[in-house]
Amino acid sequence: MVHKNELAHRLAQKTIKLLDASGNPVKGKEVLLRQTNHKFLFGCGIFDTIEVANKSVPADRLAFLEDKMDKFLDVFNFATLPFYWGVFPDYWEGFEPEKGKPRTKELKAAAEWLKKRNVEVKGHPLVWHTATAPWLLDMSKEEILKAQFARIEREVSDFKGLIDMWDVINEVVIMPIYDKYDNGITRICKELGRVGMIKEMFAKTREFNPGATLLLNDFNTSINYEILIEGCLHAGVKIDAIGIQSHQHQGYWGREKLEEVLDRFSHFGLPIHFTENSLLSGHLMPPEINDLNDYQIPDWPSTPEDEERQAREVEEMYSILFKHPQVEAISSWQFSDDGAWIGAPSGFIRKDNSLKPSYKVLQKLIKGDWNTNVTCKTDDNGIVSFEGFLGDYDLVCEDKNVSFKLEKDGETIQIVNLAKTDVLV
């Protein structure tokens, strides 16, 4: 259990003075201060948005997916959308598996759908050696690099304003030595080197969206990733956040490993995003499996006892991460077991959209324990003061509703004229 005094970095105080139309203090009036969104990003990979936004499935399936999205929106404020250049077998059909035919229109519709519902969107990934475009293999290394640059320019430019956060490059620790199959990205990474590759891709992404939040993302949490980050920083690469994957199909990391990983990666002084988290509600994958994609079984059920274990692990892990001052985002890789990667029961809801205990635990944390919803009365000077979790708020007084942000470094005293409808910033 995380106590409120351990979350001081997630909280701020604000004093608001309410005035009426004549500029006089609004005395003795009841005021509701209601948090409508968190600054902290609680997210999921939610690829189903594409079908929902484009209405590209039969009516019964669409109704099922819309119900799923309603459950997602009730808890989460952050979504990851897929930009795998090529096919991810049995999981994703690819953004541009056929050269010159990107799925820009479909992904834009999905990003717009989420944005309209106050959900921050991240694109994943711009550069990766797995699930990359197969037609790169027909090119020279110079042509591959040129095509990758053009791909970054196109996606980052096309989605600017809708998607301003990107996993720029994925799993670079293994990228130049990846030998499971030949691919164009590993070819050019061998030429440029890890740091050189990252530097080029970050620079190109930054060129076309200077204000975007750019992540380096990896599943490798060993010293090799630390050395790579150190090398990038020495080379002048501006990394906005360190992405840490935490697919725990072979068992929960536990408090000790979590805190050890946080301690090692926090010394860079950069924000940390847990980008791809998985905790299972079924049997664990055997420990001898090295590549999680190699574990293919016909059925991987979610069981009541494993669901209770998953709920306990979710509560502990999210509490540890939310407590840490450098962690700014946590994304579960799957919201639902329906269509989950490698068929694993890693979602918060079951295949039939029913809620698992882990969903209810997270709902209680995000919408209850870590949410501010207070009612108070203005004093004789028309003043109310409160402490709350950082994020977006509505102030409701009688028939007036004013929106404002609660920020750590924002103004602590603000004056609101209830006769106006200005939004506080």
RONUTOR-846899 format. One record per residue (C-alpha): x, y, z. Coordinates in steps of 0.1 Angstrom, whole numbers, plus 5000, padded with zeros to 4 digits. Example, Ala and Ser with C-alpha at 12.3 -4.5 7.8 and 13.67 -1.06 7.14 Angstrom:
BEGIN
512349555078
513749895071
***
This chain:
BEGIN
500050005000
501450344990
500650615015
499750975004
502951125020
504950894997
503251054967
504151414973
505651444938
502251344923
500351614943
500051994943
498052254962
495952524947
493952814961
491152954939
489253274945
485753284930
484153614919
480653684907
479653904877
480254224897
483754114908
482654044944
483753724963
481353434960
480853354998
479653045014
478952844982
479552474978
482252394952
483052064937
486652004925
486551694903
489651544886
488851454850
492251324839
495651234853
498951394843
500451044848
499950824818
498150494825
497950304792
497549994771
498249874736
494749904722
494949814685
491149744684
490750114681
491550084644
488549864637
486250064660
487250404644
486950274609
483950054615
485749794594
484249474610
480749324610
478149484632
478149214660
481949234662
481849614662
479449614691
481749384710
484749604703
482849914713
481949754746
485649674751
486650034743
484150164768
485849954795
489250084784
488150444785
486750414820
490250354834
492950454810
494150784795
497050664773
497050434742
499750274720
498850224683
500849994660
503150124633
505049804626
506249864591
505649504580
503549204592
503849074627
502748714621
499348614637
499248954655
499349254632
499049284594
501549574591
501449944584
503049914549
503649544541
503149634504
505449924493
503650244487
500350144504
500650264540
497550244563
497750614571
494050684567
493050394591
495550484618
494650854616
491050764622
492050564652
494350834666
491551094661
489050874678
491250844709
492251204709
488551314709
488151104741
491051284759
493450984754
497151054748
498450844719
501850694712
503050544680
505050214682
507650184666
509250384638
512350164635
512549794644
514349494629
511349264636
508149304616
509749544592
509049594556
510049274536
510649474504
513649644521
515649324513
515549414476
517449734482
521049834488
522049954523
522050314511
518550264497
517350104529
518550394550
516950634526
513650444528
513750444566
514350814567
511450864543
509250644564
510050854595
509351184576
506051054563
504650914596
505851184619
504651454596
501351294588
500451234625
501851554640
499351694664
497551354667
500651154678
503351354694
505051064712
506950794695
508950484703
511550594678
513650284677
512949944693
515349684708
518649824696
520749624721
520049314700
519549484666
522949454649
523449094660
519848974654
520148654634
516748484635
516148604599
517648854575
516049204575
516949544562
517149724595
519749494610
521849534578
522049914582
522549894620
525549684614
526949964592
526050254615
526550084649
524050104677
524750464688
525050584652
521750424643
519950574672
521450914666
520350924630
516850804637
516251044666
517551334646
515251254617
512251224639
513051544658
513451724625
509751664615
508251714650
510651914672
508151914701
507551544702
508351314731
510851064718
511650724735
514350474732
512750134740
514149794749
513349464766
516949424777
517349564812
520949454816
524049674818
524149654780
521149884778
522650124803
525950134783
523950204752
521950494768
525250634782
526750624747
523750794732
523851074757
527651124752
526951144714
524451424720
521251224714
518351394732
516351104747
513051234762
512250914780
513750574786
511350294776
511549974796
509649664784
508449434811
506849124795
506548894825
505248584808
507648374828
506748524861
506448854880
509649044885
508849114921
509549414942
513349354945
513949334908
511649624900
513349854925
516749744913
515849824877
514450154887
517550234907
519950164878
517950344851
517050644872
520650764876
520450904840
517951164854
515551104825
511751014827
511050644827
508150484808
507250114814
506150074778
505149714774
504049544806
502549194808
501349004839
499548674832
496348544846
497148194834
499947944837
503448084833
505648024803
508447774809
511647944820
513847774793
512047974765
514448244753
512348414726
508748464739
507448434704
508648074703
506047964728
503047864707
500247664722
496647614710
494947744742
496247944771
493347984795
492848244822
492048074855
490348204887
493448134909
495848294884
493548594880
493848654918
497548634915
497648874886
495549124906
497949114935
500949154912
499249444893
498549624925
502049594938
503849674906
501749984897
502050104933
505850074932
506050254898
503650524907
505650594939
508850644919
509351014910
510950944875
508250714862
505850904841
503950624823
502950264826
501450074796
500149724797
500749554764
497349404763
494049544776
492149224767
492848854762
490948874730
493548894702
496448904727
500048864716
501048494715
497648414729
498748484764
496048574791
497748904798
494849144796
492649314823
489549174807
488748824795
488048714759
484348774765
484949134778
484149044814
486349214840
489149034857
490049114893
493149304880
490849554862
488949624893
492149664913
493549914888
490250094885
490250134923
493850274923
493450514893
489950624898
489850594936
493050604957
494950824932
492151044922
490851374937
487251454941
486451694969
483551924979
484252235000
482752585007
484152924998
485053135027
484153505032
486753605006
485353354981
488353134985
488752754984
492052564988
492752194981
495451944975
495051704946
496751474922
498251644892
496051664861
492851814846
489951924868
486452064866
485352324892
481652314896
479752584915
475952604911
475352594874
478952704864
481652464853
485252584848
488152354837
491652394849
494952214853
496652124886
500452134879
503452104902
504952424889
501752604881
500152904898
499052824933
496553114935
494053174907
491053394903
487953274886
485153494875
482153264874
480453504849
483053404823
483553074807
487353104803
489252774808
492052804834
495452714822
***
